[in-house]
Amino acid sequence: MSSPVRPGTLHVIATPIGNLGDLSPRALDTLRSVSAICAEDTRHTRQLLAHYGLERPLVALHEHNEEQLADKLVTRLQAGESLALVSDAGTPLVSDPGFRLVRAARAAGIAVSPVPGACAFVAALSVAGLPSDRLVFEGFLPAKGNARRERLTTLAAETRTLAFYESAHRIEETLADMATVFGAQRHAVVARELTKLFETVLDGTLEDLQARVAADPNQRKGEFVVLVAGAGEDEDARIIEGRRLYAKLGEHLPPSTAAKLAAELSGAPRKALYGS
């Protein structure tokens, strides 16, 4: 088989999100053939290469040094070297570093070629049973509670399916905030450890999912994709506004008081905001 690599090309390569069998033959051939591999964490990528018996020069490229290294890597590409860009797992640039290098390469007229493969939120969407024709990908929410609820509030009226990434130590708090802001009865899916040994995909209302995750320590381990159904086209605008107000007022007032004020200001039924 001839080499899949052309001189002076940046290859953006998706790697497995768990199951190493998901690395495509084309990705493997490309990794074998490039001059060097730009990796988010060289230790992680070295383990992946070792699994396939590969040894290639590695360049650490992460959020803290990408701006400084981009021009140097473009110079190497202009000199005829072929480079690969990988993240720790999944498709590079999807909530991972790399867009600065890709942008610099394209600005310099360098060919940038995708080698597609796994992507966690796409994998979750494929098994969620939620509408998939229109989607909003939000990546990771803010770590701080107030900022997280504020971000969620801006999405409360969004009618498209919402996709988020979340970490193990925040998943319970995030589901609680989603139930408060979106409404406890909004349908959602929590996909955990996709393609790995302990993969689980839970679906139900946000209230139900919050309770199931809280009750089972195993459901608070690993890496998470959370998919939330969009607001129904016929959902009362007063309820959406009431939930937005309730989330904001709840940061400063007891829940019952926040619900009373939010209901008065929005015209929404109080029971739809508090204890729903």
C-alpha positions, 0 to 999 in steps of 0.5 A: 500500500502506498503512503497516505501522506503527502509532503507538507500536509497537516493531518487531523486524526481522530483517535479512540475515545475508549475502545482501541479497536476504533482506530481506523486503518487509515488513521494507523497508516497516517500515524505511521507515515508522518514526520511527527505527531502533535499531541495534547499529552505525549504520555497518553499518545505514546501509550496509544502508539505502543499498543500498535507497535509504533514509534514516532517523534512527538511534539507536545501541543496543548492550550498553554503552548499552542499559540507559541508553537503554531508558527514553528510547526507551520515552518516545518510544514512549509519545509515539506514535513508532514505532521499529524495532530491528535488529542487525548481521545476523539476528534481534535478541536472538539473541546480540545486544543488545535484550532490555532494550529489549523488556522495558522496552517490554512492561513499559510496555504498548507493543506489540512486533511481530516482523518475522521473517527470517534467523537464522544458527543456524536457517539452519544447522540447516535444511541440517545433516541433524541432528535438529531437533525438539529443540534447545539454542542456546548462542550464543557459548562463553566466549573463555578455554579453561578456561571454554569447556571447563567450559561444554562439560563441562556439555553433554556428556550433553545428548541434544538437538542443540547449536547454537553461534556461533563466531568465526574466530580461535577456531574451531579451538580450539573444535572441538578442545575439543569433540572432547575433551569430547564425544568425537572421533567425535561427529557435527557440522556447521560452517556458515561464511559462510551466504548469502554468496559463500564459504558452506560447510557441512562435516559429519563427526565432530568429529575430522574437522572439526577436521582439515579446518579446521586444514588449510584456512586458508579454513575459518578465515575468516568467521562460523561456526555449529557444530551438534553431535549430542546424546549418544546415548540409549544412550551409556554414562553411564560414558563421558560421565562419563569424558570430563567428568573427562578434560577437567577433569584434562587442564587440569592433567595430561598427556593420558595421565595424565588419561585413566588417572585419568578411566578409573579414576574413571569406569569408562569404557574408557581408549581411549574417552577418550584418542586416540579 
